[in-house]
Amino acid sequence: MTMRHRSRDTRLATLVAAFVLVVGGLLPSGLTRHANAADPSTVVIVLDFSGSILQDRTNRNRFAAAIGRIADRVDEISADLVAGDVTVSLVQFASRAADVPTCVDLKLLGDATQVGHFADCLRSVAAAYRKGTTSALTKRIGVDTNYVAAMERAALHLPATAARPALILLTDGKHDVAGVPVSRVQPTRDRLFGDRSPFALLPVGMGLAAKERAALAAGLERLRIIRDMPACVSGATFDWPTVVFNTASEAGNAVAVALQEATCTFTVAATPTPVPTPVPLPAPIVRIALTPGDGRVDIAWAPPPTTSSAAPVVDWRARCRPVDGSGDWVESSEGVSLDPKATIGGLTNGSAYQCEVAAVTGATTGPWTPAGLVTPVGKPAAPGKPAVDALNQAVEVVIPAVGGGVTGYTVECSPDNGATWPIKIDAPSGTTTAVVDQLTNGVTYVCRAYAENAIGVSDASPVSDGVKPCSSLFECNSSMLPLFGGLTALLIGGMLVALVALARGRTTGHVIAVVDVVHTANIGHGSRLGISFVRGAGSREVTGIVADRSKPEIRIRRKRGGGFAVTDRSGQREVEDGSPVVVIDSVGVRHSLVLRAFATNAASRVATRR
């Protein structure tokens, strides 16, 4: 596979190629001139010398070499230029604008010396590019981009008497010079050229980043002028519908045609070039599969069948780019290979990419075959700190959910504050809650969690708070032990008060429930009873209890012979009449519950008979 140039190299290489073709519009070979006299025209070519070009040594040297080749071409076709009635000027601009010294207002008609001087001017421009930001030119004109200065300088070389005046502005950036707001660009253009007729101002935007293309194109379109340009002696006219170009070939061809028409240098088309025999291309690529990875995409495909009409494949190319247009194509970098697979690396996880594959046959790359869309994904991020809750010989662990295609979670717990992690379980599929059992009551455990997806396992979460499995209210809340004596006395007193209150009128077999010593309720009679808890709005705090047989939080069944079977969210336990038992309510809070059954009061029975 062949490596792609970086986006900055591509921008400047594109601008170089466009400039070659722009000036190439003035430097034809083998074209036949019209029999009538040449049309007089005045052209100013304004060249961008801002820092985006000059600060990269490799690319500014490429640009200089290309301009040097143009100068050589001028020497080769001097006779053709001598026959054209063109006055040409070269202007350089960045923060400010300046004439290329001795290279303005060059009248080429009938003057071979001037044509030679034009070639020397191009070579001086090439030398300025080679020097880059260390040249005296940079000190004169700065490194920012100033459209206002460029137009004002060009206007000096476009006299009001010019028959066919044209200004060609080549740039790879936007107006951004300090002290000259962009709001001055359009008024300057109107002041200098708004009333001129005929006149042409032809912007050429090259190598623009996708995210800046729309804004810059709109600005260059506002600069464009094509007004009353007289036809050449051939009758040809021109238009300039596009100001921003995707490729050097498109822009160069358009500028060359526009220059020929603007300057009327050539009015008869060249002899058509014979159409070459089409180069055989490989058969289409089929069955392309995309597999997302961590910052990469793996691509595999089926090689096309070998046929007598198809060219043999000598290499493959595969590439991907963001669907949203925010970046350039990224090609695979395996080197030349006939293996029908490739890996595209350096991608952004979570961003969607479109990919395509092409076969290479000799010097020809076949048509690109779309491979579809794919989103690279890495291993998941580490979960947040787990929440833990003590159970009897177990711990409930709640894991904060993690995105990124997570397929499951793993929980580890440590009985020695993280020195070792001997306990490991997987959370049930589709949940972020796990119960770690077979633990020792009274031992402090800390836990951590991992998330897993198809790519791999995340780093560990932060360690949870410490938690002790326990089997009773007082074991789970050791801080309550000093208060146990007082609470016991309060419990006994509360029960006595309840007994006195109920002694006169209790119904046969009624059951009294006392919760946490302070909450009391007569929950009725019968074999199947229940209680629910009363809480404040939006609070877990219990403010009372009520009898509830339909949907109780705690189910109570009286046993024959005495005692009760009590069922809560943790299971069923049997308890004797008057003995405390720890229960867990519907929100997971533990409570002490005492149940006592009372026989029918004799006085109540006598009162009922009367």
Salt bridges, closest charged atoms under 4 A:
ASP56 OD2 - ARG8 NE 3.34
ASP72 OD1 - ARG123 NH2 2.80
ASP75 OD2 - ARG123 NH2 2.82
GLU76 OE1 - ARG73 NH1 3.08
ASP99 OD2 - ARG153 NH1 3.49
ASP99 OD1 - HIS157 NE2 2.80
ASP105 OD2 - HIS157 ND1 3.32
ASP120 OD1 - ARG123 NH1 3.58
GLU152 OE2 - ARG191 NH2 2.90
ASP172 OD2 - ARG11 NH2 3.40
ASP190 OD1 - ARG189 NH1 2.64
ASP298 OD2 - ARG296 NE 3.50
GLU331 OE2 - ARG4 NE 3.32
GLU331 OE2 - ARG317 NH2 2.40
ASP339 OD2 - LYS341 NZ 3.86
GLU356 OE2 - ARG319 NH2 2.57
GLU412 OE1 - ARG448 NE 2.82
ASP459 OD1 - LYS379 NZ 3.65
ASP465 OD1 - LYS385 NZ 2.65
ASP516 OD2 - HIS591 ND1 2.73
GLU553 OE1 - ARG535 NH2 2.94
ASP568 OD2 - ARG573 NH2 2.88
GLU574 OE1 - LYS559 NZ 2.72
ASP577 OD1 - ARG596 NH1 3.45
ASP585 OD2 - ARG535 NH2 3.12
ASP585 OD2 - HIS591 NE2 2.87
